[in-house]
Amino acid sequence: MVDCQSSLLLKKQLAELKRRPVDGFSAGLLNDDDIYKWEILVIGPPETLYEGGFFKAILEFPKEYPQRPPKMRFTSEIWHPN
């Protein structure tokens, strides 16, 4: 039952992101058969050290979402100023 509820919520949230895109961010399924794994792209915000950068990441949602948070892992190399 939890699996069904979380997958319905994720489908709704992904559809909303496609209907109303967020500046500097895009998301899609890594594999069309798995609603629990998203590939995302974050664009470096203007007037920051990351301006002009494109940063890919994988967002993995647990079956217990939203009671448990997703895990995110960047797949692009990211420069750290420290």
N, CA, C and O atoms as CSV, one atom per row, in Angstrom:
chain,resi,resn,atom,element,x,y,z
A,1,MET,N,N,0.821,-1.198,0.000
A,1,MET,CA,C,0.000,0.000,0.000
A,1,MET,C,C,0.866,1.264,0.000
A,1,MET,O,O,0.579,2.212,-0.731
A,2,VAL,N,N,1.925,1.280,0.817
A,2,VAL,CA,C,2.815,2.442,0.871
A,2,VAL,C,C,3.444,2.672,-0.502
A,2,VAL,O,O,3.556,3.808,-0.961
A,3,ASP,N,N,3.854,1.575,-1.154
A,3,ASP,CA,C,4.464,1.651,-2.478
A,3,ASP,C,C,3.535,2.362,-3.454
A,3,ASP,O,O,3.974,3.229,-4.210
A,4,CYS,N,N,2.275,2.006,-3.441
A,4,CYS,CA,C,1.288,2.599,-4.342
A,4,CYS,C,C,1.103,4.091,-4.044
A,4,CYS,O,O,1.055,4.908,-4.963
A,5,GLN,N,N,1.000,4.439,-2.774
A,5,GLN,CA,C,0.805,5.843,-2.394
A,5,GLN,C,C,2.009,6.695,-2.786
A,5,GLN,O,O,1.852,7.794,-3.317
A,6,SER,N,N,3.205,6.185,-2.521
A,6,SER,CA,C,4.397,6.971,-2.841
A,6,SER,C,C,4.574,7.111,-4.352
A,6,SER,O,O,4.978,8.173,-4.826
A,7,SER,N,N,4.282,6.067,-5.106
A,7,SER,CA,C,4.438,6.178,-6.559
A,7,SER,C,C,3.422,7.147,-7.149
A,7,SER,O,O,3.744,7.888,-8.078
A,8,LEU,N,N,2.204,7.153,-6.627
A,8,LEU,CA,C,1.201,8.115,-7.100
A,8,LEU,C,C,1.626,9.549,-6.791
A,8,LEU,O,O,1.476,10.439,-7.627
A,9,LEU,N,N,2.155,9.769,-5.588
A,9,LEU,CA,C,2.616,11.101,-5.204
A,9,LEU,C,C,3.777,11.552,-6.094
A,9,LEU,O,O,3.803,12.697,-6.547
A,10,LEU,N,N,4.731,10.659,-6.343
A,10,LEU,CA,C,5.881,11.011,-7.180
A,10,LEU,C,C,5.453,11.309,-8.617
A,10,LEU,O,O,5.978,12.234,-9.238
A,11,LYS,N,N,4.516,10.542,-9.144
A,11,LYS,CA,C,4.005,10.814,-10.500
A,11,LYS,C,C,3.359,12.195,-10.555
A,11,LYS,O,O,3.543,12.945,-11.514
A,12,LYS,N,N,2.606,12.515,-9.518
A,12,LYS,CA,C,1.950,13.825,-9.450
A,12,LYS,C,C,2.991,14.948,-9.367
A,12,LYS,O,O,2.867,15.963,-10.053
A,13,GLN,N,N,4.011,14.766,-8.531
A,13,GLN,CA,C,5.036,15.794,-8.356
A,13,GLN,C,C,5.875,15.984,-9.620
A,13,GLN,O,O,6.228,17.112,-9.963
A,14,LEU,N,N,6.194,14.895,-10.312
A,14,LEU,CA,C,6.961,15.008,-11.549
A,14,LEU,C,C,6.134,15.710,-12.630
A,14,LEU,O,O,6.655,16.544,-13.370
A,15,ALA,N,N,4.856,15.371,-12.717
A,15,ALA,CA,C,3.971,16.028,-13.687
A,15,ALA,C,C,3.876,17.525,-13.397
A,15,ALA,O,O,3.859,18.341,-14.319
A,16,GLU,N,N,3.815,17.881,-12.119
A,16,GLU,CA,C,3.748,19.296,-11.731
A,16,GLU,C,C,5.034,20.033,-12.126
A,16,GLU,O,O,4.980,21.177,-12.578
A,17,LEU,N,N,6.182,19.383,-11.957
A,17,LEU,CA,C,7.456,19.997,-12.362
A,17,LEU,C,C,7.503,20.224,-13.871
A,17,LEU,O,O,8.081,21.205,-14.340
A,18,LYS,N,N,6.900,19.325,-14.618
A,18,LYS,CA,C,6.880,19.484,-16.080
A,18,LYS,C,C,5.901,20.584,-16.492
A,18,LYS,O,O,6.153,21.318,-17.447
A,19,ARG,N,N,4.790,20.694,-15.772
A,19,ARG,CA,C,3.803,21.746,-16.055
A,19,ARG,C,C,4.313,23.123,-15.655
A,19,ARG,O,O,4.106,24.107,-16.365
A,20,ARG,N,N,4.979,23.177,-14.514
A,20,ARG,CA,C,5.487,24.444,-13.968
A,20,ARG,C,C,6.978,24.310,-13.663
A,20,ARG,O,O,7.360,24.086,-12.514
A,21,PRO,N,N,7.808,24.444,-14.676
A,21,PRO,CA,C,9.252,24.277,-14.468
A,21,PRO,C,C,9.814,25.298,-13.474
A,21,PRO,O,O,9.307,26.411,-13.338
A,22,VAL,N,N,10.861,24.886,-12.799
A,22,VAL,CA,C,11.570,25.733,-11.837
A,22,VAL,C,C,12.850,26.220,-12.513
A,22,VAL,O,O,13.598,25.416,-13.070
A,23,ASP,N,N,13.107,27.519,-12.471
A,23,ASP,CA,C,14.322,28.069,-13.082
A,23,ASP,C,C,15.561,27.398,-12.502
A,23,ASP,O,O,15.694,27.261,-11.286
A,24,GLY,N,N,16.462,26.984,-13.378
A,24,GLY,CA,C,17.727,26.415,-12.935
A,24,GLY,C,C,17.652,24.971,-12.496
A,24,GLY,O,O,18.593,24.466,-11.883
A,25,PHE,N,N,16.547,24.286,-12.798
A,25,PHE,CA,C,16.358,22.916,-12.318
A,25,PHE,C,C,15.495,22.154,-13.311
A,25,PHE,O,O,14.490,22.676,-13.792
A,26,SER,N,N,15.880,20.929,-13.616
A,26,SER,CA,C,15.005,20.061,-14.403
A,26,SER,C,C,15.112,18.643,-13.860
A,26,SER,O,O,16.119,18.266,-13.261
A,27,ALA,N,N,14.062,17.868,-14.078
A,27,ALA,CA,C,14.015,16.503,-13.559
A,27,ALA,C,C,13.287,15.604,-14.542
A,27,ALA,O,O,12.376,16.033,-15.251
A,28,GLY,N,N,13.705,14.363,-14.568
A,28,GLY,CA,C,13.056,13.341,-15.375
A,28,GLY,C,C,13.421,11.986,-14.813
A,28,GLY,O,O,14.292,11.871,-13.951
A,29,LEU,N,N,12.752,10.967,-15.304
A,29,LEU,CA,C,13.037,9.620,-14.821
A,29,LEU,C,C,14.339,9.110,-15.427
A,29,LEU,O,O,14.608,9.317,-16.610
A,30,LEU,N,N,15.131,8.453,-14.616
A,30,LEU,CA,C,16.361,7.829,-15.096
A,30,LEU,C,C,16.004,6.665,-16.017
A,30,LEU,O,O,16.669,6.430,-17.026
A,31,ASN,N,N,14.940,5.939,-15.653
A,31,ASN,CA,C,14.427,4.808,-16.423
A,31,ASN,C,C,12.904,4.930,-16.398
A,31,ASN,O,O,12.318,5.048,-15.322
A,32,ASP,N,N,12.267,4.904,-17.539
A,32,ASP,CA,C,10.815,5.109,-17.604
A,32,ASP,C,C,10.011,4.121,-16.759
A,32,ASP,O,O,8.847,4.377,-16.452
A,33,ASP,N,N,10.615,3.006,-16.384
A,33,ASP,CA,C,9.911,1.988,-15.598
A,33,ASP,C,C,10.083,2.155,-14.094
A,33,ASP,O,O,9.545,1.359,-13.324
A,34,ASP,N,N,10.820,3.173,-13.660
A,34,ASP,CA,C,11.123,3.315,-12.226
A,34,ASP,C,C,10.869,4.751,-11.762
A,34,ASP,O,O,11.708,5.630,-11.956
A,35,ILE,N,N,9.716,4.977,-11.153
A,35,ILE,CA,C,9.333,6.311,-10.663
A,35,ILE,C,C,10.189,6.738,-9.468
A,35,ILE,O,O,10.193,7.911,-9.095
A,36,TYR,N,N,10.909,5.795,-8.872
A,36,TYR,CA,C,11.677,6.083,-7.663
A,36,TYR,C,C,13.098,6.588,-7.936
A,36,TYR,O,O,13.809,6.936,-6.994
A,37,LYS,N,N,13.528,6.637,-9.204
A,37,LYS,CA,C,14.871,7.131,-9.546
A,37,LYS,C,C,14.743,8.232,-10.579
A,37,LYS,O,O,14.293,8.011,-11.703
A,38,TRP,N,N,15.153,9.429,-10.166
A,38,TRP,CA,C,15.095,10.587,-11.054
A,38,TRP,C,C,16.502,11.039,-11.396
A,38,TRP,O,O,17.426,10.932,-10.590
A,39,GLU,N,N,16.640,11.549,-12.615
A,39,GLU,CA,C,17.872,12.222,-13.006
A,39,GLU,C,C,17.553,13.708,-13.004
A,39,GLU,O,O,16.584,14.142,-13.627
A,40,ILE,N,N,18.358,14.476,-12.311
A,40,ILE,CA,C,18.082,15.911,-12.229
A,40,ILE,C,C,19.274,16.706,-12.741
A,40,ILE,O,O,20.405,16.223,-12.783
A,41,LEU,N,N,18.981,17.930,-13.123
A,41,LEU,CA,C,20.008,18.854,-13.585
A,41,LEU,C,C,19.814,20.165,-12.846
A,41,LEU,O,O,18.726,20.742,-12.852
A,42,VAL,N,N,20.881,20.626,-12.209
A,42,VAL,CA,C,20.867,21.906,-11.506
A,42,VAL,C,C,21.818,22.831,-12.261
A,42,VAL,O,O,22.974,22.483,-12.506
A,43,ILE,N,N,21.327,23.999,-12.622
A,43,ILE,CA,C,22.149,24.979,-13.331
A,43,ILE,C,C,22.663,25.989,-12.313
A,43,ILE,O,O,21.898,26.535,-11.518
A,44,GLY,N,N,23.975,26.228,-12.351
A,44,GLY,CA,C,24.585,27.163,-11.402
A,44,GLY,C,C,23.924,28.531,-11.456
A,44,GLY,O,O,23.777,29.103,-12.536
A,45,PRO,N,N,23.524,29.063,-10.308
A,45,PRO,CA,C,22.829,30.348,-10.277
A,45,PRO,C,C,23.735,31.521,-10.662
A,45,PRO,O,O,24.942,31.487,-10.420
A,46,PRO,N,N,23.141,32.561,-11.265
A,46,PRO,CA,C,23.919,33.745,-11.645
A,46,PRO,C,C,24.600,34.387,-10.436
A,46,PRO,O,O,24.122,34.304,-9.304
A,47,GLU,N,N,25.721,35.022,-10.718
A,47,GLU,CA,C,26.473,35.769,-9.709
A,47,GLU,C,C,26.959,34.905,-8.549
A,47,GLU,O,O,27.075,35.372,-7.416
A,48,THR,N,N,27.239,33.635,-8.848
A,48,THR,CA,C,27.858,32.743,-7.870
A,48,THR,C,C,29.081,32.114,-8.526
A,48,THR,O,O,29.281,32.256,-9.732
A,49,LEU,N,N,29.887,31.430,-7.750
A,49,LEU,CA,C,31.039,30.720,-8.307
A,49,LEU,C,C,30.610,29.600,-9.249
A,49,LEU,O,O,31.411,29.130,-10.057
A,50,TYR,N,N,29.359,29.172,-9.153
A,50,TYR,CA,C,28.854,28.061,-9.958
A,50,TYR,C,C,28.089,28.526,-11.195
A,50,TYR,O,O,27.539,27.703,-11.927
A,51,GLU,N,N,28.049,29.836,-11.435
A,51,GLU,CA,C,27.329,30.388,-12.585
A,51,GLU,C,C,27.804,29.730,-13.880
A,51,GLU,O,O,29.004,29.605,-14.127
A,52,GLY,N,N,26.842,29.315,-14.698
A,52,GLY,CA,C,27.163,28.689,-15.973
A,52,GLY,C,C,27.438,27.204,-15.886
A,52,GLY,O,O,27.606,26.548,-16.915
A,53,GLY,N,N,27.488,26.659,-14.682
A,53,GLY,CA,C,27.735,25.233,-14.518
A,53,GLY,C,C,26.467,24.414,-14.666
A,53,GLY,O,O,25.370,24.875,-14.349
A,54,PHE,N,N,26.633,23.195,-15.151
A,54,PHE,CA,C,25.530,22.243,-15.251
A,54,PHE,C,C,25.898,21.042,-14.399
A,54,PHE,O,O,26.915,20.393,-14.642
A,55,PHE,N,N,25.080,20.745,-13.407
A,55,PHE,CA,C,25.400,19.708,-12.441
A,55,PHE,C,C,24.309,18.645,-12.439
A,55,PHE,O,O,23.162,18.908,-12.078
A,56,LYS,N,N,24.694,17.434,-12.851
A,56,LYS,CA,C,23.750,16.316,-12.892
A,56,LYS,C,C,23.790,15.561,-11.573
A,56,LYS,O,O,24.822,15.480,-10.907
A,57,ALA,N,N,22.635,15.010,-11.217
A,57,ALA,CA,C,22.545,14.221,-9.993
A,57,ALA,C,C,21.469,13.152,-10.163
A,57,ALA,O,O,20.600,13.249,-11.030
A,58,ILE,N,N,21.551,12.142,-9.320
A,58,ILE,CA,C,20.531,11.098,-9.246
A,58,ILE,C,C,19.803,11.287,-7.921
A,58,ILE,O,O,20.427,11.425,-6.869
A,59,LEU,N,N,18.489,11.292,-7.988
A,59,LEU,CA,C,17.645,11.436,-6.805
A,59,LEU,C,C,16.893,10.123,-6.640
A,59,LEU,O,O,16.108,9.742,-7.509
A,60,GLU,N,N,17.130,9.425,-5.522
A,60,GLU,CA,C,16.487,8.132,-5.270
A,60,GLU,C,C,15.517,8.261,-4.108
A,60,GLU,O,O,15.890,8.646,-3.000
A,61,PHE,N,N,14.264,7.928,-4.387
A,61,PHE,CA,C,13.209,8.010,-3.384
A,61,PHE,C,C,12.957,6.633,-2.780
A,61,PHE,O,O,12.901,5.643,-3.509
A,62,PRO,N,N,12.805,6.556,-1.458
A,62,PRO,CA,C,12.454,5.277,-0.838
A,62,PRO,C,C,10.969,4.986,-1.055
A,62,PRO,O,O,10.187,5.900,-1.319
A,63,LYS,N,N,10.589,3.734,-0.944
A,63,LYS,CA,C,9.173,3.347,-1.082
A,63,LYS,C,C,8.323,4.028,-0.013
A,63,LYS,O,O,7.120,4.206,-0.202
A,64,GLU,N,N,8.936,4.408,1.103
A,64,GLU,CA,C,8.203,5.048,2.210
A,64,GLU,C,C,8.110,6.566,2.052
A,64,GLU,O,O,7.678,7.254,2.977
A,65,TYR,N,N,8.507,7.091,0.902
A,65,TYR,CA,C,8.397,8.529,0.645
A,65,TYR,C,C,6.933,8.945,0.752
A,65,TYR,O,O,6.085,8.212,0.244
A,66,PRO,N,N,6.581,10.049,1.367
A,66,PRO,CA,C,7.405,11.137,1.876
A,66,PRO,C,C,7.776,11.018,3.357
A,66,PRO,O,O,8.359,11.947,3.916
A,67,GLN,N,N,7.450,9.900,3.997
A,67,GLN,CA,C,7.831,9.751,5.411
A,67,GLN,C,C,9.344,9.645,5.563
A,67,GLN,O,O,9.895,10.051,6.586
A,68,ARG,N,N,10.015,9.103,4.555
A,68,ARG,CA,C,11.481,9.048,4.548
A,68,ARG,C,C,11.978,9.895,3.383
A,68,ARG,O,O,11.367,9.877,2.314
A,69,PRO,N,N,13.061,10.631,3.558
A,69,PRO,CA,C,13.539,11.545,2.510
A,69,PRO,C,C,14.270,10.813,1.382
A,69,PRO,O,O,14.753,9.695,1.564
A,70,PRO,N,N,14.343,11.452,0.228
A,70,PRO,CA,C,15.135,10.882,-0.864
A,70,PRO,C,C,16.628,11.081,-0.600
A,70,PRO,O,O,17.024,11.887,0.242
A,71,LYS,N,N,17.440,10.332,-1.336
A,71,LYS,CA,C,18.894,10.504,-1.288
A,71,LYS,C,C,19.327,11.061,-2.634
A,71,LYS,O,O,18.847,10.635,-3.684
A,72,MET,N,N,20.246,12.023,-2.584
A,72,MET,CA,C,20.726,12.641,-3.807
A,72,MET,C,C,22.232,12.464,-3.915
A,72,MET,O,O,22.967,12.627,-2.941
A,73,ARG,N,N,22.674,12.127,-5.124
A,73,ARG,CA,C,24.104,11.929,-5.375
A,73,ARG,C,C,24.458,12.639,-6.678
A,73,ARG,O,O,23.904,12.328,-7.732
A,74,PHE,N,N,25.380,13.590,-6.599
A,74,PHE,CA,C,25.822,14.272,-7.810
A,74,PHE,C,C,26.662,13.316,-8.648
A,74,PHE,O,O,27.511,12.594,-8.125
A,75,THR,N,N,26.414,13.324,-9.953
A,75,THR,CA,C,27.203,12.507,-10.871
A,75,THR,C,C,28.194,13.365,-11.651
A,75,THR,O,O,29.120,12.843,-12.271
A,76,SER,N,N,27.999,14.668,-11.619
A,76,SER,CA,C,28.942,15.607,-12.241
A,76,SER,C,C,30.008,15.981,-11.225
A,76,SER,O,O,29.761,16.007,-10.019
A,77,GLU,N,N,31.187,16.267,-11.732
A,77,GLU,CA,C,32.239,16.753,-10.847
A,77,GLU,C,C,31.891,18.180,-10.439
A,77,GLU,O,O,31.489,18.992,-11.272
A,78,ILE,N,N,32.047,18.477,-9.169
A,78,ILE,CA,C,31.716,19.806,-8.659
A,78,ILE,C,C,32.961,20.415,-8.030
A,78,ILE,O,O,33.625,19.798,-7.196
A,79,TRP,N,N,33.256,21.620,-8.443
A,79,TRP,CA,C,34.388,22.349,-7.887
A,79,TRP,C,C,33.982,22.943,-6.546
A,79,TRP,O,O,32.929,23.568,-6.424
A,80,HIS,N,N,34.835,22.740,-5.538
A,80,HIS,CA,C,34.594,23.297,-4.204
A,80,HIS,C,C,35.642,24.375,-3.923
A,80,HIS,O,O,36.841,24.118,-4.031
A,81,PRO,N,N,35.195,25.582,-3.561
A,81,PRO,CA,C,36.136,26.687,-3.366
A,81,PRO,C,C,36.983,26.585,-2.100
A,81,PRO,O,O,37.907,27.381,-1.931
A,82,ASN,N,N,36.704,25.641,-1.209
A,82,ASN,CA,C,37.472,25.546,0.047
A,82,ASN,C,C,38.799,24.879,-0.184
A,82,ASN,O,O,39.578,24.713,0.755
